[in-house]
Structure formats: C-alpha cells, structure tokens
Amino acid sequence: MRLFFTRRREPRDWANEDIGDIFLDALEVLEECLRNRNRGLPHVFDFQNDLLAKLNPDERSNKANWLANQIRKLRNSQDGPQCEDVWLPYFLGRD
C-alpha cells in the first residue's frame, strides 16, 4: 500500500499536516479493494500473500462495511473538537 500511495501522490503532498488525509485516502482505497471482488490489493506481486484475495465474498462485504463506518467516524471528527478522542484509540488501542 505504501508504494501504491507513493506513486499516487506527489512528494510535496506528504506534508505532516496532510497525514490525516493521506491515512483516510489509504483506508478508502482499502475499502474499495474489499468491495471489488475481482481484485485484491494493488501492486501485490505475490498473490499468495494478498490477504484480501483470500477472503470470501461475505467476509469482504462485512469488512468493507465496517471500514466504511470507521472512515465516516474519522472524517466527521477530523479537525473538530472530538478529533483526538476519536482518532487516538485507533493508534493506541481500545480500552
């Protein structure tokens, strides 16, 4: 995924102040890959290592729906008063 996004964005776009948007963009691509049943992760050279390709359609759909909900929560809180409370548990673990 990192290589995929490096190619999609100009080097100047990787500023620290944009890291939240970059993270959400990556999650949205992951959600798109989960919803597209004919495709796994982009630019995976050894398809035996592509975890998405190994999921059955129901698992993919469930994971895509869960991820869409999480993305919505993150986007809605971004740069708002609840931002820290919503974002930190994803990086520090849930209680």
N, CA, C and O atoms as a GROMACS GRO file, in nm:
protein
  380
    1MET      N    1   0.083  -0.118   0.000
    1MET     CA    2   0.000   0.000   0.000
    1MET      C    3   0.088   0.125   0.000
    1MET      O    4   0.056   0.223  -0.068
    2ARG      N    5   0.194   0.121   0.074
    2ARG     CA    6   0.282   0.240   0.082
    2ARG      C    7   0.336   0.274  -0.056
    2ARG      O    8   0.335   0.391  -0.095
    3LEU      N    9   0.383   0.175  -0.130
    3LEU     CA   10   0.433   0.201  -0.265
    3LEU      C   11   0.322   0.253  -0.355
    3LEU      O   12   0.346   0.343  -0.437
    4PHE      N   13   0.203   0.199  -0.341
    4PHE     CA   14   0.090   0.242  -0.420
    4PHE      C   15   0.063   0.390  -0.397
    4PHE      O   16   0.041   0.465  -0.492
    5PHE      N   17   0.063   0.433  -0.272
    5PHE     CA   18   0.034   0.573  -0.242
    5PHE      C   19   0.150   0.664  -0.277
    5PHE      O   20   0.128   0.781  -0.309
    6THR      N   21   0.270   0.614  -0.270
    6THR     CA   22   0.385   0.695  -0.310
    6THR      C   23   0.371   0.733  -0.457
    6THR      O   24   0.403   0.845  -0.496
    7ARG      N   25   0.323   0.640  -0.537
    7ARG     CA   26   0.305   0.668  -0.680
    7ARG      C   27   0.186   0.758  -0.707
    7ARG      O   28   0.186   0.832  -0.805
    8ARG      N   29   0.084   0.752  -0.622
    8ARG     CA   30  -0.037   0.831  -0.644
    8ARG      C   31  -0.022   0.977  -0.604
    8ARG      O   32  -0.095   1.062  -0.656
    9ARG      N   33   0.069   1.007  -0.515
    9ARG     CA   34   0.083   1.144  -0.464
    9ARG      C   35   0.219   1.201  -0.500
    9ARG      O   36   0.320   1.131  -0.505
   10GLU      N   37   0.217   1.328  -0.525
   10GLU     CA   38   0.342   1.400  -0.548
   10GLU      C   39   0.420   1.405  -0.416
   10GLU      O   40   0.359   1.410  -0.309
   11PRO      N   41   0.553   1.404  -0.420
   11PRO     CA   42   0.632   1.408  -0.296
   11PRO      C   43   0.596   1.527  -0.206
   11PRO      O   44   0.600   1.515  -0.084
   12ARG      N   45   0.561   1.638  -0.266
   12ARG     CA   46   0.528   1.756  -0.184
   12ARG      C   47   0.396   1.737  -0.108
   12ARG      O   48   0.368   1.811  -0.014
   13ASP      N   49   0.317   1.638  -0.149
   13ASP     CA   50   0.189   1.613  -0.084
   13ASP      C   51   0.202   1.535   0.047
   13ASP      O   52   0.104   1.517   0.118
   14TRP      N   53   0.322   1.491   0.080
   14TRP     CA   54   0.341   1.411   0.200
   14TRP      C   55   0.377   1.496   0.322
   14TRP      O   56   0.455   1.453   0.407
   15ALA      N   57   0.322   1.615   0.329
   15ALA     CA   58   0.349   1.704   0.442
   15ALA      C   59   0.280   1.651   0.568
   15ALA      O   60   0.174   1.588   0.559
   16ASN      N   61   0.339   1.676   0.683
   16ASN     CA   62   0.283   1.627   0.809
   16ASN      C   63   0.141   1.674   0.833
   16ASN      O   64   0.059   1.601   0.889
   17GLU      N   65   0.110   1.796   0.790
   17GLU     CA   66  -0.025   1.847   0.814
   17GLU      C   67  -0.131   1.774   0.730
   17GLU      O   68  -0.250   1.786   0.756
   18ASP      N   69  -0.086   1.699   0.629
   18ASP     CA   70  -0.178   1.624   0.543
   18ASP      C   71  -0.186   1.477   0.578
   18ASP      O   72  -0.256   1.401   0.510
   19ILE      N   73  -0.116   1.434   0.681
   19ILE     CA   74  -0.105   1.291   0.710
   19ILE      C   75  -0.241   1.228   0.742
   19ILE      O   76  -0.264   1.112   0.710
   20GLY      N   77  -0.331   1.303   0.806
   20GLY     CA   78  -0.464   1.251   0.834
   20GLY      C   79  -0.541   1.223   0.706
   20GLY      O   80  -0.608   1.120   0.693
   21ASP      N   81  -0.532   1.316   0.611
   21ASP     CA   82  -0.600   1.296   0.481
   21ASP      C   83  -0.539   1.179   0.406
   21ASP      O   84  -0.610   1.101   0.343
   22ILE      N   85  -0.408   1.166   0.411
   22ILE     CA   86  -0.340   1.056   0.343
   22ILE      C   87  -0.384   0.923   0.403
   22ILE      O   88  -0.409   0.826   0.331
   23PHE      N   89  -0.392   0.918   0.535
   23PHE     CA   90  -0.437   0.796   0.604
   23PHE      C   91  -0.580   0.760   0.562
   23PHE      O   92  -0.608   0.644   0.534
   24LEU      N   93  -0.669   0.858   0.559
   24LEU     CA   94  -0.807   0.832   0.519
   24LEU      C   95  -0.815   0.790   0.373
   24LEU      O   96  -0.896   0.704   0.338
   25ASP      N   97  -0.733   0.850   0.288
   25ASP     CA   98  -0.728   0.808   0.147
   25ASP      C   99  -0.689   0.662   0.136
   25ASP      O  100  -0.746   0.586   0.057
   26ALA      N  101  -0.590   0.621   0.216
   26ALA     CA  102  -0.545   0.482   0.214
   26ALA      C  103  -0.656   0.388   0.260
   26ALA      O  104  -0.676   0.282   0.202
   27LEU      N  105  -0.728   0.428   0.364
   27LEU     CA  106  -0.840   0.346   0.411
   27LEU      C  107  -0.949   0.334   0.305
   27LEU      O  108  -1.009   0.228   0.289
   28GLU      N  109  -0.974   0.443   0.233
   28GLU     CA  110  -1.076   0.439   0.128
   28GLU      C  111  -1.035   0.348   0.012
   28GLU      O  112  -1.120   0.280  -0.045
   29VAL      N  113  -0.907   0.346  -0.021
   29VAL     CA  114  -0.860   0.253  -0.125
   29VAL      C  115  -0.876   0.110  -0.076
   29VAL      O  116  -0.916   0.022  -0.152
   30LEU      N  117  -0.844   0.086   0.048
   30LEU     CA  118  -0.860  -0.048   0.106
   30LEU      C  119  -1.007  -0.090   0.102
   30LEU      O  120  -1.038  -0.204   0.069
   31GLU      N  121  -1.097   0.002   0.137
   31GLU     CA  122  -1.240  -0.028   0.130
   31GLU      C  123  -1.281  -0.061  -0.014
   31GLU      O  124  -1.356  -0.156  -0.039
   32GLU      N  125  -1.232   0.018  -0.107
   32GLU     CA  126  -1.262  -0.006  -0.249
   32GLU      C  127  -1.214  -0.145  -0.292
   32GLU      O  128  -1.284  -0.215  -0.365
   33CYS      N  129  -1.095  -0.183  -0.249
   33CYS     CA  130  -1.040  -0.315  -0.282
   33CYS      C  131  -1.126  -0.426  -0.222
   33CYS      O  132  -1.146  -0.530  -0.285
   34LEU      N  133  -1.176  -0.404  -0.101
   34LEU     CA  134  -1.263  -0.503  -0.039
   34LEU      C  135  -1.395  -0.518  -0.114
   34LEU      O  136  -1.448  -0.628  -0.126
   35ARG      N  137  -1.447  -0.408  -0.164
   35ARG     CA  138  -1.576  -0.411  -0.235
   35ARG      C  139  -1.562  -0.469  -0.377
   35ARG      O  140  -1.658  -0.525  -0.431
   36ASN      N  141  -1.446  -0.454  -0.436
   36ASN     CA  142  -1.423  -0.506  -0.571
   36ASN      C  143  -1.380  -0.652  -0.559
   36ASN      O  144  -1.264  -0.680  -0.529
   37ARG      N  145  -1.472  -0.741  -0.581
   37ARG     CA  146  -1.446  -0.885  -0.556
   37ARG      C  147  -1.348  -0.947  -0.654
   37ARG      O  148  -1.298  -1.057  -0.630
   38ASN      N  149  -1.321  -0.879  -0.763
   38ASN     CA  150  -1.228  -0.934  -0.863
   38ASN      C  151  -1.086  -0.885  -0.842
   38ASN      O  152  -0.997  -0.915  -0.922
   39ARG      N  153  -1.064  -0.812  -0.736
   39ARG     CA  154  -0.933  -0.752  -0.716
   39ARG      C  155  -0.893  -0.758  -0.569
   39ARG      O  156  -0.977  -0.745  -0.480
   40GLY      N  157  -0.766  -0.777  -0.548
   40GLY     CA  158  -0.712  -0.770  -0.413
   40GLY      C  159  -0.641  -0.638  -0.395
   40GLY      O  160  -0.683  -0.536  -0.450
   41LEU      N  161  -0.534  -0.640  -0.321
   41LEU     CA  162  -0.456  -0.518  -0.301
   41LEU      C  163  -0.380  -0.482  -0.428
   41LEU      O  164  -0.330  -0.570  -0.497
   42PRO      N  165  -0.372  -0.354  -0.459
   42PRO     CA  166  -0.297  -0.314  -0.579
   42PRO      C  167  -0.147  -0.338  -0.562
   42PRO      O  168  -0.092  -0.320  -0.453
   43HIS      N  169  -0.085  -0.377  -0.667
   43HIS     CA  170   0.061  -0.393  -0.673
   43HIS      C  171   0.116  -0.498  -0.577
   43HIS      O  172   0.228  -0.485  -0.528
   44VAL      N  173   0.038  -0.602  -0.551
   44VAL     CA  174   0.090  -0.716  -0.475
   44VAL      C  175   0.150  -0.812  -0.577
   44VAL      O  176   0.080  -0.862  -0.664
   45PHE      N  177   0.278  -0.835  -0.566
   45PHE     CA  178   0.347  -0.914  -0.667
   45PHE      C  179   0.330  -1.064  -0.647
   45PHE      O  180   0.330  -1.140  -0.744
   46ASP      N  181   0.315  -1.107  -0.524
   46ASP     CA  182   0.294  -1.248  -0.495
   46ASP      C  183   0.152  -1.262  -0.441
   46ASP      O  184   0.126  -1.233  -0.324
   47PHE      N  185   0.059  -1.307  -0.526
   47PHE     CA  186  -0.081  -1.309  -0.489
   47PHE      C  187  -0.110  -1.406  -0.374
   47PHE      O  188  -0.217  -1.398  -0.313
   48GLN      N  189  -0.019  -1.496  -0.345
   48GLN     CA  190  -0.038  -1.584  -0.229
   48GLN      C  191  -0.030  -1.504  -0.100
   48GLN      O  192  -0.079  -1.549   0.004
   49ASN      N  193   0.030  -1.386  -0.105
   49ASN     CA  194   0.041  -1.300   0.013
   49ASN      C  195  -0.068  -1.194   0.020
   49ASN      O  196  -0.068  -1.114   0.113
   50ASP      N  197  -0.158  -1.193  -0.075
   50ASP     CA  198  -0.266  -1.094  -0.077
   50ASP      C  199  -0.379  -1.142   0.013
   50ASP      O  200  -0.456  -1.231  -0.025
   51LEU      N  201  -0.389  -1.085   0.131
   51LEU     CA  202  -0.488  -1.130   0.229
   51LEU      C  203  -0.631  -1.103   0.182
   51LEU      O  204  -0.721  -1.180   0.214
   52LEU      N  205  -0.652  -0.996   0.106
   52LEU     CA  206  -0.788  -0.965   0.060
   52LEU      C  207  -0.838  -1.068  -0.039
   52LEU      O  208  -0.956  -1.104  -0.038
   53ALA      N  209  -0.750  -1.116  -0.123
   53ALA     CA  210  -0.789  -1.214  -0.225
   53ALA      C  211  -0.832  -1.346  -0.160
   53ALA      O  212  -0.904  -1.424  -0.222
   54LYS      N  213  -0.788  -1.370  -0.038
   54LYS     CA  214  -0.821  -1.495   0.031
   54LYS      C  215  -0.955  -1.491   0.105
   54LYS      O  216  -1.004  -1.594   0.150
   55LEU      N  217  -1.015  -1.373   0.117
   55LEU     CA  218  -1.141  -1.359   0.188
   55LEU      C  219  -1.257  -1.401   0.099
   55LEU      O  220  -1.256  -1.377  -0.022
   56ASN      N  221  -1.358  -1.464   0.160
   56ASN     CA  222  -1.476  -1.498   0.082
   56ASN      C  223  -1.562  -1.372   0.067
   56ASN      O  224  -1.541  -1.275   0.139
   57PRO      N  225  -1.659  -1.373  -0.025
   57PRO     CA  226  -1.739  -1.252  -0.051
   57PRO      C  227  -1.809  -1.195   0.071
   57PRO      O  228  -1.817  -1.073   0.086
   58ASP      N  229  -1.860  -1.280   0.158
   58ASP     CA  230  -1.927  -1.230   0.279
   58ASP      C  231  -1.829  -1.160   0.373
   58ASP      O  232  -1.861  -1.055   0.429
   59GLU      N  233  -1.711  -1.218   0.389
   59GLU     CA  234  -1.609  -1.155   0.474
   59GLU      C  235  -1.567  -1.020   0.416
   59GLU      O  236  -1.552  -0.923   0.489
   60ARG      N  237  -1.549  -1.016   0.286
   60ARG     CA  238  -1.510  -0.890   0.221
   60ARG      C  239  -1.616  -0.783   0.242
   60ARG      O  240  -1.584  -0.669   0.274
   61SER      N  241  -1.741  -0.820   0.223
   61SER     CA  242  -1.851  -0.725   0.239
   61SER      C  243  -1.859  -0.675   0.383
   61SER      O  244  -1.874  -0.555   0.407
   62ASN      N  245  -1.850  -0.766   0.479
   62ASN     CA  246  -1.855  -0.728   0.621
   62ASN      C  247  -1.741  -0.635   0.658
   62ASN      O  248  -1.760  -0.534   0.726
   63LYS      N  249  -1.622  -0.668   0.612
   63LYS     CA  250  -1.506  -0.584   0.643
   63LYS      C  251  -1.516  -0.448   0.574
   63LYS      O  252  -1.480  -0.346   0.634
   64ALA      N  253  -1.566  -0.445   0.451
   64ALA     CA  254  -1.583  -0.318   0.379
   64ALA      C  255  -1.685  -0.229   0.450
   64ALA      O  256  -1.664  -0.109   0.463
   65ASN      N  257  -1.794  -0.288   0.496
   65ASN     CA  258  -1.896  -0.211   0.567
   65ASN      C  259  -1.842  -0.156   0.699
   65ASN      O  260  -1.867  -0.041   0.734
   66TRP      N  261  -1.769  -0.240   0.773
   66TRP     CA  262  -1.709  -0.196   0.898
   66TRP      C  263  -1.612  -0.081   0.871
   66TRP      O  264  -1.612   0.020   0.942
   67LEU      N  265  -1.528  -0.099   0.769
   67LEU     CA  266  -1.428   0.003   0.738
   67LEU      C  267  -1.495   0.134   0.695
   67LEU      O  268  -1.451   0.241   0.735
   68ALA      N  269  -1.601   0.126   0.614
   68ALA     CA  270  -1.673   0.247   0.572
   68ALA      C  271  -1.726   0.323   0.693
   68ALA      O  272  -1.722   0.446   0.696
   69ASN      N  273  -1.776   0.250   0.792
   69ASN     CA  274  -1.826   0.313   0.914
   69ASN      C  275  -1.714   0.382   0.991
   69ASN      O  276  -1.732   0.493   1.041
   70GLN      N  277  -1.598   0.317   0.999
   70GLN     CA  278  -1.485   0.377   1.070
   70GLN      C  279  -1.434   0.501   0.996
   70GLN      O  280  -1.401   0.602   1.059
   71ILE      N  281  -1.427   0.493   0.865
   71ILE     CA  282  -1.382   0.608   0.785
   71ILE      C  283  -1.477   0.726   0.808
   71ILE      O  284  -1.432   0.839   0.825
   72ARG      N  285  -1.606   0.699   0.809
   72ARG     CA  286  -1.705   0.805   0.831
   72ARG      C  287  -1.683   0.871   0.968
   72ARG      O  288  -1.685   0.994   0.978
   73LYS      N  289  -1.661   0.789   1.072
   73LYS     CA  290  -1.636   0.844   1.206
   73LYS      C  291  -1.510   0.931   1.206
   73LYS      O  292  -1.510   1.040   1.264
   74LEU      N  293  -1.405   0.882   1.142
   74LEU     CA  294  -1.280   0.958   1.139
   74LEU      C  295  -1.296   1.088   1.062
   74LEU      O  296  -1.253   1.193   1.109
   75ARG      N  297  -1.357   1.082   0.946
   75ARG     CA  298  -1.377   1.203   0.863
   75ARG      C  299  -1.463   1.306   0.936
   75ARG      O  300  -1.432   1.425   0.935
   76ASN      N  301  -1.571   1.259   0.999
   76ASN     CA  302  -1.661   1.352   1.068
   76ASN      C  303  -1.596   1.421   1.186
   76ASN      O  304  -1.635   1.532   1.223
   77SER      N  305  -1.498   1.357   1.246
   77SER     CA  306  -1.432   1.417   1.362
   77SER      C  307  -1.306   1.494   1.326
   77SER      O  308  -1.252   1.568   1.408
   78GLN      N  309  -1.259   1.477   1.204
   78GLN     CA  310  -1.131   1.537   1.164
   78GLN      C  311  -1.132   1.688   1.182
   78GLN      O  312  -1.223   1.757   1.137
   79ASP      N  313  -1.030   1.737   1.250
   79ASP     CA  314  -1.010   1.880   1.275
   79ASP      C  315  -1.120   1.942   1.361
   79ASP      O  316  -1.132   2.064   1.367
   80GLY      N  317  -1.200   1.860   1.426
   80GLY     CA  318  -1.306   1.911   1.513
   80GLY      C  319  -1.271   1.892   1.660
   80GLY      O  320  -1.163   1.841   1.691
   81PRO      N  321  -1.360   1.931   1.749
   81PRO     CA  322  -1.332   1.921   1.893
   81PRO      C  323  -1.318   1.777   1.943
   81PRO      O  324  -1.253   1.754   2.044
   82GLN      N  325  -1.378   1.680   1.874
   82GLN     CA  326  -1.370   1.541   1.915
   82GLN      C  327  -1.260   1.464   1.844
   82GLN      O  328  -1.247   1.343   1.863
   83CYS      N  329  -1.181   1.530   1.762
   83CYS     CA  330  -1.081   1.464   1.679
   83CYS      C  331  -0.989   1.372   1.760
   83CYS      O  332  -0.975   1.254   1.727
   84GLU      N  333  -0.929   1.424   1.862
   84GLU     CA  334  -0.835   1.344   1.942
   84GLU      C  335  -0.903   1.225   2.006
   84GLU      O  336  -0.848   1.115   2.006
   85ASP      N  337  -1.023   1.244   2.060
   85ASP     CA  338  -1.095   1.135   2.126
   85ASP      C  339  -1.132   1.024   2.028
   85ASP      O  340  -1.136   0.907   2.065
   86VAL      N  341  -1.159   1.060   1.903
   86VAL     CA  342  -1.198   0.960   1.804
   86VAL      C  343  -1.076   0.893   1.742
   86VAL      O  344  -1.074   0.771   1.726
   87TRP      N  345  -0.974   0.971   1.709
   87TRP     CA  346  -0.859   0.918   1.636
   87TRP      C  347  -0.762   0.838   1.722
   87TRP      O  348  -0.713   0.734   1.679
   88LEU      N  349  -0.734   0.884   1.844
   88LEU     CA  350  -0.631   0.818   1.926
   88LEU      C  351  -0.655   0.670   1.953
   88LEU      O  352  -0.560   0.593   1.947
   89PRO      N  353  -0.777   0.626   1.982
   89PRO     CA  354  -0.796   0.483   2.008
   89PRO      C  355  -0.754   0.393   1.891
   89PRO      O  356  -0.716   0.277   1.912
   90TYR      N  357  -0.759   0.444   1.769
   90TYR     CA  358  -0.717   0.362   1.654
   90TYR      C  359  -0.566   0.337   1.655
   90TYR      O  360  -0.519   0.237   1.602
   91PHE      N  361  -0.492   0.428   1.717
   91PHE     CA  362  -0.346   0.416   1.717
   91PHE      C  363  -0.292   0.368   1.850
   91PHE      O  364  -0.182   0.313   1.855
   92LEU      N  365  -0.366   0.387   1.957
   92LEU     CA  366  -0.318   0.347   2.089
   92LEU      C  367  -0.387   0.222   2.140
   92LEU      O  368  -0.349   0.169   2.245
   93GLY      N  369  -0.486   0.174   2.068
   93GLY     CA  370  -0.563   0.058   2.113
   93GLY      C  371  -0.684   0.103   2.190
   93GLY      O  372  -0.689   0.212   2.247
   94ARG      N  373  -0.780   0.017   2.190
   94ARG     CA  374  -0.907   0.048   2.261
   94ARG      C  375  -0.899   0.000   2.405
   94ARG      O  376  -0.829  -0.096   2.437
   95ASP      N  377  -0.972   0.069   2.491
   95ASP     CA  378  -0.974   0.031   2.634
   95ASP      C  379  -1.042  -0.100   2.653
   95ASP      O  380  -1.054  -0.148   2.766
   0.00000   0.00000   0.00000
